[in-house]
């Protein structure tokens, strides 16, 4: 089973600041990695797929990079609606796995 | 409009069974693989199971293998999760989600149904 480790667990930032979230895989997932956003009481929403492609309707301030075992989600300038929990997810093999999440909170 | 609506959650005793359903609408259900993902209270997302569009291929997390069975009825546009030998650690909100047929990620999610396991 591929383990995805996200860091940091919590990121405290102010609106307008840049957020950089990390996801590291225990073995290569090539580029088969996605990022999801989840707000309290809501289902997750797909943000980024195949490491660097924005899903439909996702603002350009969200970007993803990486391949192999190291991936980054960057939010270039935090909007108040971006404070949420972010999860990475791999689909290269079964069982599918998720990272444990990074909470982006208002400083 | 794509809609996924889960049902069947509730309180069950340890060792008990429960069947979850996910009613799908707004797309050709049989063309898409479907997933179950759960989230324990205050915790992160955990993959549970998935099933191919025709129902011939099924996959499970190690933690539920042998206890849960995923199935679908394409004539009813419904996904199921039969859960048995339930444990306290199975308590969670269970989401169904659709796998995008082009990029193979989870593009639509239901709002979830809560399963509580307690005596």
Contacts between the chains, C-beta under 8 A, distances in Angstrom:
chain1	res1	chain2	res2	distance
A	1	B	62	6.6
A	32	B	104	8.0
A	34	B	105	4.6
A	34	B	106	7.7
A	36	B	45	7.5
A	36	B	106	7.5
A	38	B	45	7.5
A	43	B	95	5.9
A	43	B	97	8.0
A	43	B	109	3.8
A	43	B	110	6.6
A	43	B	111	5.8
A	43	B	112	6.5
A	44	B	37	7.9
A	44	B	45	6.5
A	44	B	95	7.7
A	44	B	106	7.4
A	44	B	109	5.9
A	45	B	109	7.7
A	46	B	100	8.0
A	46	B	105	5.7
A	46	B	106	6.2
A	46	B	107	5.4
A	49	B	100	7.8
A	49	B	103	4.9
A	49	B	105	4.5
A	50	B	103	6.4
A	53	B	103	7.5
A	55	B	105	7.9
A	55	B	107	7.0
A	85	B	44	7.8
A	87	B	44	6.4
A	87	B	45	5.3
A	89	B	45	7.6
A	89	B	105	7.3
A	89	B	106	7.6
A	91	B	104	5.6
A	91	B	105	6.5
A	94	B	59	4.6
A	95	B	47	5.8
A	95	B	59	6.6
A	95	B	60	6.9
A	95	B	61	4.9
A	95	B	62	6.4
A	96	B	35	7.6
A	96	B	47	4.3
A	96	B	50	7.0
A	96	B	59	7.7
A	97	B	47	6.0
A	98	B	37	7.7
A	98	B	44	6.3
A	98	B	45	4.4
A	98	B	46	6.6
A	98	B	47	6.3
A	99	B	44	7.4
A	100	B	44	4.8
A	101	B	44	4.4
A	101	B	45	7.4
